[in-house]
Amino acid sequence: MLTKEELLAAAVPASEVVAVDGVGEIRVKVMDGFARDDLQKTLQEQGTSDSVYFSALIVATVVDESGAPMFTPADLDTLRRGSAEVVRKIGLACTKVNALGDSQTKEAEKNSEAIQSESSGTV
């Protein structure tokens, strides 16, 4: 049977360096409970459009080499103003590392592809 210390050690969120096609390597951390709560709060307040979802996920999970968050909630709109394709690619990498569900990832990819095929190329 696990001790309290062993259980807590097993629950420490891991991080993973992932290559994002056309972007480069990023470090993505598995969300802790606070980051997941913040993500859910953002989605409840601002909706679940691709730009909100992927940007909020990047804020919640992309970290620097020391494991510190690279972005704050104040960066959400800055990310949303960036290239939708780049934010989508990074967001999908974050989705996979956090095992948010294969069906959610496929749905997000499908929605993004539909939006891209219908878009005029402007933000």
C-alpha positions as CSV (number, residue, x, y, z in Angstrom):
1,M,0.0,0.0,0.0
2,L,1.3,3.5,-0.9
3,T,2.3,5.9,1.8
4,K,1.1,9.4,1.8
5,E,4.5,10.6,0.6
6,E,4.6,8.1,-2.2
7,L,1.1,9.0,-3.3
8,L,1.9,12.8,-3.3
9,A,5.2,12.1,-5.2
10,A,3.2,10.1,-7.8
11,A,0.8,13.0,-8.2
12,V,3.5,15.6,-9.1
13,P,2.6,16.9,-12.6
14,A,5.2,15.8,-15.2
15,S,6.3,18.0,-18.1
16,E,7.3,17.0,-21.6
17,V,9.2,18.7,-24.4
18,V,7.3,18.3,-27.6
19,A,8.1,19.4,-31.1
20,V,5.3,21.5,-32.7
21,D,5.5,21.3,-36.5
22,G,6.5,24.7,-38.0
23,V,6.9,26.2,-34.5
24,G,9.7,24.4,-32.6
25,E,10.0,22.7,-29.3
26,I,8.0,23.7,-26.3
27,R,7.7,22.3,-22.8
28,V,4.2,21.3,-21.7
29,K,3.3,20.5,-18.2
30,V,0.5,18.2,-17.1
31,M,-2.1,20.5,-15.5
32,D,-2.4,20.4,-11.7
33,G,-5.8,21.0,-10.1
34,F,-5.4,24.8,-9.9
35,A,-4.5,25.1,-13.6
36,R,-7.4,22.9,-14.6
37,D,-9.8,25.0,-12.4
38,D,-8.4,28.2,-14.0
39,L,-8.9,26.7,-17.5
40,Q,-12.5,25.7,-16.7
41,K,-13.2,29.2,-15.3
42,T,-11.9,30.9,-18.4
43,L,-14.0,28.6,-20.6
44,Q,-17.1,29.3,-18.6
45,E,-16.5,33.0,-18.7
46,Q,-15.3,33.5,-22.3
47,G,-16.8,30.5,-24.1
48,T,-15.2,27.5,-25.8
49,S,-14.3,28.9,-29.2
50,D,-11.0,27.5,-30.6
51,S,-9.2,30.8,-29.9
52,V,-10.3,30.8,-26.3
53,Y,-9.8,27.1,-25.7
54,F,-6.3,26.8,-27.2
55,S,-5.1,30.1,-25.8
56,A,-6.3,29.2,-22.3
57,L,-4.8,25.8,-22.6
58,I,-1.4,27.3,-23.5
59,V,-1.6,29.6,-20.5
60,A,-2.4,26.7,-18.3
61,T,0.3,24.3,-19.5
62,V,3.2,25.8,-21.4
63,V,6.2,26.2,-19.0
64,D,9.8,27.3,-19.2
65,E,12.8,25.1,-18.6
66,S,12.5,25.5,-14.8
67,G,8.8,24.5,-14.9
68,A,7.5,28.0,-14.3
69,P,4.4,29.1,-16.3
70,M,5.5,30.9,-19.5
71,F,2.2,32.8,-19.7
72,T,-0.3,34.4,-17.3
73,P,-4.0,34.9,-17.7
74,A,-3.2,38.4,-18.8
75,D,-1.6,36.9,-21.9
76,L,-4.8,35.2,-23.1
77,D,-5.9,38.0,-25.4
78,T,-2.4,38.4,-26.7
79,L,-2.3,34.7,-27.7
80,R,-5.8,35.1,-29.3
81,R,-4.5,38.0,-31.4
82,G,-1.7,35.8,-32.7
83,S,-1.7,33.4,-35.6
84,A,-4.7,31.1,-35.2
85,E,-2.8,28.3,-36.9
86,V,0.2,28.5,-34.6
87,V,-2.0,28.8,-31.4
88,R,-4.0,25.8,-32.7
89,K,-0.8,23.7,-33.2
90,I,0.5,24.5,-29.8
91,G,-2.9,24.0,-28.2
92,L,-3.2,20.6,-29.8
93,A,0.2,19.6,-28.4
94,C,-1.0,20.7,-25.0
95,T,-4.2,18.7,-25.4
96,K,-2.3,15.5,-26.2
97,V,0.2,15.9,-23.3
98,N,-2.7,16.5,-20.9
99,A,-4.7,13.5,-22.2
100,L,-7.8,15.6,-22.5
101,G,-9.3,12.9,-24.6
102,D,-8.8,11.6,-28.0
103,S,-12.4,12.5,-29.0
104,Q,-11.9,16.1,-27.8
105,T,-8.6,16.3,-29.7
106,K,-10.2,15.0,-32.9
107,E,-13.2,17.3,-32.5
108,A,-10.9,20.3,-31.9
109,E,-8.9,19.4,-35.0
110,K,-12.1,18.9,-37.1
111,N,-13.5,22.2,-35.9
112,S,-10.2,24.0,-36.7
113,E,-10.0,22.5,-40.1
114,A,-13.6,23.5,-40.9
115,I,-13.0,27.0,-39.7
116,Q,-9.8,27.3,-41.8
117,S,-11.4,26.1,-45.0
118,E,-14.2,28.7,-44.5
119,S,-11.9,31.5,-43.4
120,S,-10.8,34.5,-45.5
121,G,-7.3,34.4,-43.9
122,T,-8.0,37.5,-41.8
123,V,-8.1,37.5,-38.0
